[in-house]
């Protein structure tokens, strides 16, 4: 069961408790990974930090990488020991996420992502990223997953996420977007025919209505190889719009753009 299909949780504490239970008990690794991603959107809480730290030992690399990424966003220094152990993980994506989380926690207090600006304006922020941009002939073949949503987001905005991601990919150069719903056989055939490196973007969006008449959108992107879907890296970003009670296209575009700011570097690092 995807988190985006669940009924709204009554309070932040109940929501966190529910996500912790999913992370600890679900037999579906994608549900555990989404729960780990969603837990990164809250304030530091000992139970959340403990659950995410334990998830660094999950059997699935996607869950471990998601947990490391969220620990970096939560910023609890008590997670540093577990994160340092995760830097020795067998999977490169987990090691990278753990190292980034440690750096984020240690640098707390300087600046954070997703700050709030004046009324009616949107601000975005993401994890630190490079500026390398693929250019020239096509190098990458990228599939885009249907976004998983926690919180309230209209069907039209959910549908528009793919278009936003496609536009961002087009601006990079060197990227061919895979057709929606493409079969594994078709993907393999296209990759062989064009000699491209295949990637898949698994996107999660968390929308929060804040007490201060503002709405925040947090976006997490799991970069996987394609069509194998092995985790390569984790990207995240956020944006906040003030003077609003619900998300709009401007907010989602800003949050998605914030998360994808690191994508060129992620593709270059993982491509063949």
Buried (B, 14 or more C-beta within 10 A) or exposed (E): EBBBEEEEBEEEEEBBBBBBEBBEEBEEBBBBBBBBBBBBBBEEBEEBBBBBBBBBEBEBBBBBBBBBBBBBBBBBEEBBEBBEEBBEBEBBBBBBBBBBBBEBBEEEEEEEBBEBBEEEEBBBBBBEBEEBBBEEEBBBBBBBBBBBBBBEBBEEBBEBBBEBBBEBBEEBBBBBBBEEEBEEEEBBEBBEEEEBBBBBBBBBBBBBBEEEEBBBBBBBBBBBBBBEBEBBBBBBBBBBBBEBEBBBBBBBBBBBBBBBBBBBBBBBBBBE
